[in-house]
Amino acid sequence: MFLMGLYHCDHLRTGLSPVLPDVLVGSTYSIDANEYLNNRRATFLLSRLPPALVVNIKEAKNYSYEALADTINLGFSGSPNSTVTVTLNWFERNSRSREIVCWNPRTIQANIDSHSNLVGAIANTLTRSRTTLYGDLGKRFAELPPGWLSAGVAHCLYIWDPEYVAIRGKAALAWSLDSYRGKIRNHNHVFLRAVLHASFENYRRTIHSAVVARRGKPYTPRSFTEFAKNLRNILNENSSVCITFGEAKVDEYSYWIMI
């Protein structure tokens, strides 16, 4: 393992694969998700991750290895078969090529809290090594299926986040919606993932929502353009901000945008 700024980096592992018969993982790297029990999927995934990352995830969840595998099983069982297949194929293919992956130990808990299952959190935690070389915002592996964000939690950017200034630059307005999405699409900071998700939402202001952005009170914009303008203003005044997709707990000191 080696360090790159905020990130720890290591190769994906090969071997330790008692559940993937050679006949299924030949030169085509084709894996049929339906042919594996969930516990085998979890064992395979954990066997491919760098050991230090597995330890970081276990510590974040305060889980034993067995409990961690059970939680991954649950994530796989709730995912479409196509997503499971692509995920397993990605890990098999990239472990064979000894792909270097990076992760920020500080953000593992936020990824776990922000995603609907642990498989998605792990996928979003993995960062392309070359995007961390010069202190840039990390980017996820675009070929690895992204996980769903959880609707019941706040996805926040706090002023003490070391990547606050860089995220403020990414969240600035763009010429078009497509260019805005293009700027943030593959960054794996959970707040930018929430901003991207917000760009696909339909906006309906409720009678309980404030008409202007306020601290600790839900505000629902009328459109994504209004959302982006308010977000830019909040970040320009160096304030903390949270995005929620429904009711969630938000502290009284942060601006709250509810989609």
Secondary structure, DSSP 4 states (H G I P E B T S, - for coil): -EEETTEEEEEPP----TTS-GGGSSTT----GGGS-HHHHHHHHHHHS-HHHHHHHHHHHT--HHHHHHHHHHHHHTS-HHHHHHHHHHHHHHHHTT-EEEE-GGGHHHHHHHBSSHHHHHHHH-EEGGGSTTSPPPB--TTSPPPPBPTTS-EEE-TT-TTHHHHHHHTS--SSHHHHHHHHTTB--HHHHHHHHHTT------TTSBSS-BBTBEE--SSHHHHHHHHHHHHHTT--EEEESSS----TTSEEEE-
